[in-house]
Amino acid sequence: MKSLLRLLRPGLSLAVVWLATSCVTQSFPPGEPCVADGFTVIDDFAAARRGTCTVQSNDQVVVDIRPESAGRINPSPWYAFKIPPHGADRAHVTLRYTNGKHRYPPKISSDGLAWQVLDEEFVSVGNDGMTADITVSLDDEPVWVAAEEIVPPKFYEAWGTKIARETGFSQQLLGHSLRGLDIHMFDTNPDLREVLLLTGRQHPPEVSGAAAFFEFAETILADTPLAMEFRERFRIIAIPMLNPDGVVAGNWRHNLAHTDLNRDWGPFEQPETKLISNLLDGLDTEGSCIRVFIDFHSTKENVFYTQHDATDPPGFTDAWLTAAAPHIEDYAFRNHNEPPKQLLAAKNYMYERYGIPSVTYEVGDETDREAVRKAARVFATELMRQMLELAPPATSSYAQ
């Protein structure tokens, strides 16, 4: 640089220095702290996802957001990283997407627990949706940035401990994921023959569906007259998180074997879905009867995917959702009846195998979380009432 400056007029030297420094970029691969002059971008925690991070200037970085698998993948472009400051009062971050477009408005948190949506004035999405520029204010503490609230396995462990303390129903180990992480379930009364089966978090980014699962399960496990009457007849098996590996890895859709678990019901080739196969076979062998199945997910709206064809009991989901609707405010939803199309999805597999009401309970990505919780309590309450009133005691056995 000194030899270059000697060839230039003195009045141009500062401009040359500025141009030289402003054009210097440095890239950091995933897992390595991305260090700018005034802050760092890190991805060293469960559920983090940050691709290559390129420092463009002292307060500007570009972060690549890529899926876990090559080829076509559901466009659920999860991202999560933390920004510890060291001098800057704001961070400018460009999210640059591959195999997806900007879907989730950024959420920020000062502790990784309480989250709020980043104000729209600090988010600018490119016309093609392939980039999003965000500005994050900084003070003395790190700021978490994520597509949705981060709800990792340790949260589920704490929730399970809380439920066990409050209800007396302890978590049981269903089995392990491909990585060896625990997959838990609640099983209220193995002596009862009629079963309500609940599953959740097959897809890692679907956090709003997890919020509904928690509240729904708590309502059915609560110490209320209706819930206690319900549990006198029905056994509840609730599996909160079937894909802990994908959650920890910050995956968009898959487990660690690059497989969509909700397209593996039937083959049951993955360790996580094989646990479901073993559970169902065991229930059949002991003569149990699954009466209703609900699988919790998230999508762009509040919708229930239900059966177009007859079920046992007939018309159950229509009666259930119709009964719930008058008690719900600020939670518009659709009941989408359809014939089974993708038989390897949980809902359709369970319907084909048992002929029972099988439901995909989808919650809008950005639906207000308090509205999600209130609605889940109503849906759980009305489900219990409808099952007690409309579902006659099982007379058939699935024992093999």
N, C-alpha and C positions, 0 to 999 in steps of 0.2 A: 504494500500500500504506500509506503514512504517513497519508493522509487517512482510510482505512478504519480504521486502528488507533485514531485519535483518537475514533471513535464507540464503541469497545469498552472494557470495563472493563480496567484494567491487568493483572489476573490472567489474562485470556484472550489477551493479545497473542502470547505464545510459541506457543500452540496454533494460532493463525491463521497465523502465519509458517510453521509446520511443514506445515499443510494446504496452504498456497499453493505451497510449494516441492515437496511430494511429488506434487502433481497435475500438475506441469509435465512434459511429455514432448517429445522432439525426435526426428525421424526423419531418417535418412540413406539416400539411394538406393544401389543397388549401385555399387561402384566408388569410393564416397566413404567415407573413414574414419568409423566410428561411434564417437564419443567420449563415454564416460561419465567420471565423476569419477576413477575409479581404474584404468581400463583402456580400450583401444581395440579395436575389432573391424575387421579389414581383410581385403580380398580382392584384393590386388594381385599375385598370383602365378599361375603356370600351374596349372590344374585347380581354382582357387577357384570356389566358388559360394556367394553370400550375397545374398539379396534385400534388401528394405528392412529396415533395422535401426532399431528404436525404443528409445530410452533411457527406461526406466521409473523408475529411481532411480540412486543413485550406484554401485550394484554389480549392477544388473539390466537386461538388454536382452532384447528380443524380436526374433528374426531370422526373416523370412519365407523359406521354402524353396519355390521354384516351379520347374516344369519349363521347358525352353527353348521348348516349343511349346504352343499352345493346343489344347484338345480332349483326346481320350483319348490317353493315353501310358502305356507300361509303367511300373508303379509301382516305379521304382528311384530313390528320392529322394536324390540325391547332395547333399552339402553339404561345404564345406571353407572354413575361414577361419583367421586367425591372431589371437592376442590378446596384444599387447604391454602389459605392466602399467605403470602409473605411480602406485603407491601402494597399490592394493588387494592383499589377500592371497588373494582368490578372485573369480571371476566367475560370476555366475548368468545363464545364457543359456536362453531358451525358444525352441525350434525350433517354428515354426508352419507346418504344411504346407498346400499347395494342390495338388489333383489327386494326392494320394498320402498314405500313412500312414507313420509311423515304421517303418523296416525295418532300418537299419544301426545297431548299437550304436556310440556315439562312440568313435573312436580318438584318442589324443593323442600328441604328439611334441614334444621340446624342440629338435630340429634338422631336422625334415622328412624324416628318413631312418629312424630307429628308432622304431617305433610300439608302443603297448600299448593294450589295450581299457580304457576308463575304467570303474572299478569300479562295479558295479551300484548300490551305495548312493548314488552321486552322479548317478543317472539316474532320473527319474520320468516314465513315459509316461502320457498321458491315457487315460481309458477308451475313447475312440473312436479312439485312435491318431493323432489329428490334431495333437497337441502332444507335446513331450518337454522336460522341464525338466532341465538339466544344470548341475552345479557343477564348476568347474575351479579347482584350486589354482594360485596364482601365486607366483612368487618374483621374481627380478630379470630373467629372460629371457622372451622371447615363447614362447607355447605354440600349436602347431598343433592344430586340431580338425578331424576329417574323418570322413566316413561309412566310408571304408576308407583304407588306406595310399595316399598320393599317389605315383603312378608316372607322371610326365610324360614327354614326348618326350626330355628330356635324359638321363633314366635309360636309355631305350632306346639312345640314342647311346653312352652309356658301356658298356652291356652289349654292344652290337655291336662296339665297339672291343676289349673284353676277349676276346670270342669270336674275333675275327680274329687277335688276338695269340696266343691259345692253340692255335688250330686251323689257322691259315693260310687259312681261308675268309673272304674279305673281304665286307663288305656291299656290295650294289649298289643303285643307285637304280632303284626300280620306276617312280616317277612322283611326282606332287604331288597334294595335297588341294585342295579348293575354295579354301582360304585360301592355298595355295601352299607348305604345309609338305611336307617330304620324307617319302615313304613308301618304306621300304627292304625289301630281301629278301636272304636268303642263297640262293645257288644253287651246289651243291657240284660238280657235274660235268655241264655241258651236253652232253657227248658221249654220255652214257648215255640210253637210250631209256625205261626204266621210271622212273616218278616217284612219290615220296611228297610230297604237297602239304599244308602246314600253314598255317593262318591264325589270327590272333588279334586281340583288342581291337576288334571291330566296335562293341561297346557300351562307352562310356566308363567306367561305374562298376565293370566286371567285373574287379576286380583279382585275385581268387583264381584266376581262369582264366589271367590273365597269369603268375602265379607258376608254375602248372603248365606253361604254354608254355615259359618260360625253361628249366626243369629238363628237360623232355622234349627240347627241341631240343639242349641241351648234351649230353645222354646220347647222342643219335644222332650228334652231331658230335665226340664224344670220341675220344681216341687209345686205344681198347680193341680187342682182337682182334675182338669181335663187331661193333662199330661200323665198323671198317675193312673187314671182310668184307662188311657190309651196303652200304657205300658203293662197293664194287667193282662192285656190280650195280645199285644204285638211286641215282638222282639225287634229291636233297632240295631242295625249294624251300620256304623258310620265310619267311612274311611276319608279323613280330611284331605290328605295329599298323597296322590298316587305316584307323582313324578318328582321326588325331592332332588334327584340328580339334575334334572333340567332347570329347576328353580335355582339351585346353587350356582350352576354354570351361567345363568342369565340367558338361557336359550329362548328362542322365539316360539318354538313349537315342540321340539323333540326331546327324547331322553338321550343318554350318552351314546346309544347305538344308532343315532340319527333316524329314529323311528317315531312316528306319531302314535302314541299309545291309544288314542281314540280311533285308530284304524287297525287295531290289532286284537279286537275282541272277536274271538272265533279261532284264529290261528294261535293266539296266546303264545307268541314266540319270544316275547321279552320277559325278563325276570319280573317286572312289575305287573304285567298283565297275567303272567302265569300264576301269580298269587290269587288273582281274581278267579281264574279257572279252578284252582284247587279249592277255593272257598265255595264256589257254586257246586262243584262236585260233592263236596262234603255235606252241604245243605241238602242236596238231592238224596244222598245216601241215607242221611238220618231221617228223611221224610219231612223235612221242613218245606214250607210253601212261601215263596217270595210273592207278596201281594202287590207291591208298588216299588218301582225303581226310579230314583231321581239322580241325575248327573249334573253337577254345577259347573257352569262355564261363563265366559264373558264374550260379548261381541259388540257391535256398534249400536244396539238398541236392546230394550227389555223385551224378550220374547220367550215363549215356551214352545218348544217343538214337541208335538204330541202325535198320537196315532190317528190316521185317517180311518183305519179299519176298526172293527169291533174288538173290545178288550173284555177281560173278566176282572172286576165287574164292568158291565157295559156302561158307556157314557161317563165313566168316572172323572176323567180329567176335565171335561166340559163342566160337569157339576161342581167340581172343586174350584176351578178358576172363576166361574160365574159367582159362586158363593163368596169368594174373596174380594172381588172387584169393588163392591160398595163400601168396603171398609178401608180402602187404600186411597190416600191423597198424595198428589205429587209423584205418582209412579205409574205412568201410562205403560201398558204392555199389550202384546198381541198373543193370542193363542193360535199357533200355526199348525193346523192339522195337515199331515202329509203322509202318503204311503212310504214305507221304508225304501230308501234309495241306496244308502251306503250301509250294507249289512255288517260291515266290520266296525261300525261305530257302536258305542256302548248301548245307546237307546234302542237302536234297531235290533242289535243282537239279543238283548234281553226280551224284546217283544217277540221276536221270532222263536226264541227258545221256550218262553213261558206263556205267551199270549196275554201278558199283564199290562196295565198302564205303565209305560216307560217314558220318562220325560227328560228332555234336556232343558234345564233351567238356566237360561241365558240372561245375563245382566249387562246393561249398557256400560261400555268402558268408562264413560264420564258421568254416569248417573250419580247424583248426590248420595254420598255414603250413608247419611242418616236416613234418607228415603229408602235406600237399599235395605237397611237394617229393619226399619219399621215394616216395610212390605214383607220381608222374610218372616217376621213374627206373625203377620196376618196369614200368610200362605201356610205356615206350619200349623197354626191354630185351626184353620179351615180344613186342612188335610186330615188332621186327627178327627175332626167332627165327621167328615165325609167317610172316612174309613170305618169309623164306628157305626155309622148309620147305613151306608150303602154297601159295604163289603160284607156279605154273609160269611160266617165261619167257613174256612176251607174244608172242602169235602174230598178233594183229590190229592193224590200224593205224587211227587216227582221222584220218588225213590227209584233208583235204577238197580 
